[in-house]
Amino acid sequence: MVGTPQTAAADDDRPDRATEAFLAHRNLLFTVAYEMLGSAADAEDVLQETWLRWAGVELSTVRDRRAYLIRITTRQALIRLRTLSRRRESYVGPWLPEPLLTAPDVAEDIALADSVSMAMLLVLETLAPTERAVFVLREVFDLGYDEIAEAVDKNPAAVRQIAHRARAHVAARRPRRVVSAAETRYALDAFQRAIETGDLQSLLDILAPDVVLLGDGGGVKQAVPRPILGADKVARLLAGGWGKVAGSTSWRPAQVNGHPALIVQLEGEMDTVLAVRVEGGLITGIYAVRNPEKLSHMERETVLSR
């Protein structure tokens, strides 16, 4: 990328110190931006803007470099988020977050894995931009209200109110409990076997009665144009869709956004990333991302941190 630390002048001590500080926190900053935007591509753009602004800061005036960098990233992400909100209004079909192939250590940090799950990112989509920023910075990254206030240009008292409102909003919509990786893998294995064998009853047995299926093709790949609700409708749609191309598809497990998921390959090419939400041993949400523009970060592991 133009203007990134990789191109900073090696013989200038000032850029070196700026580069060192930026790279030390890069994974954290990416995670902040991604949780605010739900898009890895846009998060990368925000990081570039963050670097450009950071490179012009007089480091001797910065008391806490981590906090300062998070502040820049948050402000840039808020600008981008407001633009994305308008863009998503004209998006073809349901919009889903961009899936990430994540390293195993992400799953070990339960709070981080929960915060980047497809289900949680969709909940965060229902927040207003400032509410989302405050929630992410407070609940995920444990920043103080004073630090958050500087990042979102509000006073600490207002930030406390926003945090309370956002916390209540998320609590009413998020899964009631954290589900273990083993429980999710079990549900996915049962789901995969049912699809591969064409066993409609087995598929119905692993789906919750009120399961919802969301498909994101972005107008490029065929996908359901609106959410499909109910086990019977979802099961028949999946059995009819993937059942017709069973001989040319293969399934492989993957760690996506810190949780077990499936990658569906069609004739050897990645076709769909399939993540699920599991509650009480049953699949309550199915998120099928097919838009090719959203699958680029599934080629290599993305390191997230907090």
C-alpha positions in Angstrom: 0.0 0.0 0.0 1.2 3.5 -0.8 2.3 5.3 2.3 2.4 2.3 4.6 5.1 1.5 7.1 6.8 -0.8 4.7 7.8 2.2 2.6 8.9 4.4 5.4 12.4 5.8 5.1 14.8 3.4 6.9 17.4 6.1 7.5 15.1 8.5 9.4 14.8 7.8 13.1 11.4 9.6 13.3 9.6 7.4 10.7 11.3 4.3 12.3 9.8 5.0 15.7 6.4 5.7 14.1 6.6 2.5 12.1 7.6 0.5 15.1 4.7 1.8 17.2 2.2 1.2 14.4 3.3 -2.3 13.6 3.3 -3.2 17.3 -0.4 -2.5 17.4 -1.4 -3.3 13.8 -3.3 -6.5 14.6 -5.2 -4.7 17.3 -6.1 -1.8 15.1 -7.3 -4.1 12.3 -9.5 -5.9 14.8 -11.0 -2.6 16.0 -11.7 -1.5 12.4 -13.1 -4.9 11.4 -15.5 -5.2 14.4 -16.8 -1.7 13.5 -17.1 -2.3 9.8 -17.7 -6.1 9.3 -15.4 -5.8 6.2 -11.8 -6.8 6.1 -11.2 -4.8 2.9 -12.6 -1.6 4.5 -10.7 -2.3 7.7 -7.4 -2.4 5.6 -8.3 0.9 4.0 -8.9 2.4 7.5 -5.5 1.1 8.6 -3.9 2.9 5.6 -5.7 6.1 6.6 -4.6 5.6 10.2 -1.0 5.2 9.1 -1.0 8.3 7.0 -2.3 10.4 9.9 0.0 8.7 12.5 3.1 9.3 10.3 2.5 13.1 10.7 2.1 13.0 14.5 4.9 14.4 16.7 5.6 11.4 18.9 7.0 13.4 21.7 3.5 14.8 22.4 1.9 11.4 22.6 1.6 10.0 26.1 -0.1 6.6 25.2 0.7 5.5 21.7 -1.8 2.5 21.8 -4.7 4.8 22.9 -3.7 7.4 20.3 -3.7 4.9 17.5 -7.0 3.4 18.5 -8.4 6.9 18.6 -7.3 7.6 15.0 -8.5 4.2 13.8 -11.9 4.7 15.5 -12.4 8.1 13.9 -11.5 6.8 10.5 -13.7 3.7 10.9 -16.7 6.0 11.9 -16.2 8.0 8.7 -16.1 4.8 6.7 -19.0 3.2 8.5 -21.4 6.1 7.7 -20.4 5.8 4.0 -20.9 2.0 4.1 -24.4 2.4 5.7 -25.5 4.3 2.6 -23.9 1.8 0.3 -25.5 -1.2 2.0 -29.0 0.3 1.4 -28.6 -0.5 -2.3 -26.8 -3.9 -1.7 -28.4 -6.8 -3.7 -29.9 -9.3 -1.3 -29.0 -9.8 2.4 -25.6 -8.3 3.5 -23.3 -10.5 5.6 -20.0 -9.6 7.2 -16.8 -10.6 5.3 -15.6 -13.9 6.7 -12.1 -14.3 8.0 -10.0 -17.4 8.1 -8.7 -17.0 11.7 -5.8 -18.5 13.6 -6.5 -21.1 16.3 -5.5 -18.6 19.1 -8.5 -16.5 18.3 -10.8 -19.3 19.4 -8.8 -19.5 22.7 -9.8 -15.9 23.6 -13.5 -16.6 24.2 -14.5 -12.9 24.4 -12.6 -12.0 21.2 -14.1 -15.0 19.3 -17.6 -14.1 20.5 -17.1 -10.5 19.4 -16.1 -11.4 15.8 -18.6 -14.2 15.3 -20.9 -13.7 12.3 -23.9 -13.7 14.6 -22.4 -10.9 16.8 -21.3 -8.8 13.8 -24.8 -8.9 12.5 -26.1 -7.8 15.9 -23.6 -4.9 15.8 -25.0 -3.9 12.4 -28.2 -2.9 14.2 -26.4 -0.3 16.3 -25.9 3.3 15.2 -22.3 4.1 14.2 -21.3 5.8 17.5 -23.1 3.2 19.6 -21.2 0.5 17.7 -17.9 2.3 18.3 -18.6 2.8 22.0 -19.7 -0.8 22.5 -16.7 -2.3 20.7 -14.2 -0.1 22.5 -15.7 -0.7 25.9 -17.0 -4.2 25.9 -14.3 -5.9 23.7 -11.2 -3.8 24.2 -12.0 -2.6 27.8 -11.1 1.1 27.1 -11.9 3.6 29.8 -14.8 6.1 29.2 -12.4 9.0 29.0 -10.4 7.3 26.2 -13.6 6.4 24.3 -14.9 9.9 24.7 -11.8 11.3 22.9 -12.2 8.7 20.1 -15.9 9.4 19.4 -15.8 13.1 20.2 -18.3 13.0 23.1 -18.0 13.8 26.8 -17.5 10.8 29.2 -21.0 11.2 30.7 -22.6 10.9 27.2 -20.3 7.9 26.5 -21.6 6.1 29.6 -25.2 6.6 28.5 -24.4 5.4 25.0 -22.5 2.4 26.4 -25.5 1.5 28.6 -28.0 1.8 25.7 -25.8 -0.2 23.3 -25.1 -2.9 26.0 -28.9 -3.4 26.5 -29.5 -3.5 22.8 -26.9 -6.1 22.2 -27.9 -8.2 25.2 -31.5 -8.5 23.8 -30.2 -9.8 20.5 -27.0 -11.8 21.1 -27.0 -15.6 21.8 -28.0 -16.3 25.4 -24.8 -18.2 26.2 -21.4 -18.9 24.7 -21.4 -22.2 22.8 -18.3 -24.4 22.8 -16.4 -25.2 19.7 -17.1 -28.9 20.2 -20.9 -28.2 20.2 -20.6 -26.2 17.1 -18.5 -28.8 15.3 -21.0 -31.5 16.3 -23.9 -29.5 14.8 -21.9 -28.8 11.6 -20.9 -32.4 11.2 -24.6 -33.5 11.5 -25.6 -30.8 9.1 -22.9 -31.8 6.5 -23.8 -35.5 6.7 -27.5 -34.7 6.2 -26.8 -32.6 3.1 -24.3 -35.1 1.6 -26.6 -38.0 2.1 -29.8 -36.1 1.1 -31.4 -37.1 4.4 -34.1 -34.5 4.9 -35.2 -35.8 8.3 -31.6 -35.7 9.7 -31.4 -32.1 8.4 -34.6 -31.2 10.1 -33.4 -32.8 13.3 -30.4 -30.5 13.6 -32.2 -27.3 12.7 -34.1 -25.3 15.3 -37.8 -24.7 14.4 -37.2 -21.0 14.0 -33.9 -21.3 12.2 -33.0 -18.4 9.7 -30.9 -18.8 6.6 -29.1 -15.7 5.1 -27.3 -15.9 1.9 -25.0 -13.2 0.5 -24.2 -13.4 -3.2 -23.8 -9.6 -3.6 -25.7 -9.8 -6.9 -22.7 -11.7 -8.4 -23.5 -15.3 -7.3 -27.0 -16.7 -6.9 -28.2 -16.6 -3.3 -31.5 -16.3 -1.4 -32.8 -12.8 -2.0 -34.3 -12.5 1.5 -34.0 -14.4 4.8 -35.6 -17.8 4.8 -37.3 -18.6 8.1 -38.3 -22.0 9.6 -36.8 -25.5 9.6 -39.0 -27.0 6.9 -38.4 -24.2 4.4 -34.6 -24.0 5.1 -34.1 -27.8 5.0 -36.0 -28.2 1.7 -34.1 -25.3 0.1 -30.7 -26.6 1.1 -31.5 -30.2 0.2 -32.8 -29.1 -3.2 -29.9 -26.7 -3.8 -26.8 -28.5 -2.8 -28.4 -31.9 -3.4 -28.5 -31.2 -7.1 -24.7 -30.6 -7.3 -23.7 -33.1 -4.6 -21.3 -34.9 -7.0 -19.3 -31.8 -7.8 -19.1 -30.3 -4.3 -16.7 -30.9 -1.4 -16.8 -29.7 2.2 -14.0 -28.9 4.5 -13.9 -27.6 8.0 -12.3 -24.3 8.8 -11.9 -21.8 11.6 -13.9 -18.7 10.5 -14.2 -15.7 12.7 -12.9 -17.7 15.7 -15.5 -20.5 15.3 -15.9 -23.8 13.4 -17.4 -23.4 10.0 -17.5 -25.0 6.6 -16.0 -24.1 3.2 -18.0 -25.5 0.3 -15.9 -26.0 -2.8 -17.6 -26.4 -6.2 -15.5 -28.2 -8.8 -12.4 -27.5 -6.8 -13.0 -23.8 -6.4 -14.2 -22.0 -3.2 -17.8 -21.4 -3.6 -19.4 -20.7 -0.2 -18.3 -20.0 3.3 -20.9 -21.4 5.7 -21.0 -20.2 9.3 -23.7 -21.1 11.9 -25.2 -20.0 15.1 -25.9 -22.8 17.5 -28.1 -22.7 20.6 -29.3 -25.7 22.7 -27.5 -28.1 20.3 -29.5 -26.9 17.3 -28.6 -24.6 14.5 -30.6 -21.4 14.8 -28.8 -19.3 12.1 -27.0 -20.2 8.9 -24.9 -17.6 7.1 -23.8 -18.5 3.6 -21.4 -16.1 2.0 -21.0 -16.6 -1.7 -20.0 -13.1 -2.9 -16.5 -13.6 -4.4 -15.4 -10.2 -3.3 -15.9 -11.2 0.3 -13.9 -14.4 0.1 -10.4 -13.0 -0.5 -9.5 -13.2 3.2 -10.2 -16.9 3.3 -7.0 -17.7 1.4 -4.8 -17.0 4.4 -5.1 -16.7 8.2 -5.9 -13.3 9.6 -4.4 -12.5 13.0 -6.7 -10.7 15.4 -5.9 -9.4 18.8 -7.2 -7.1 21.6 
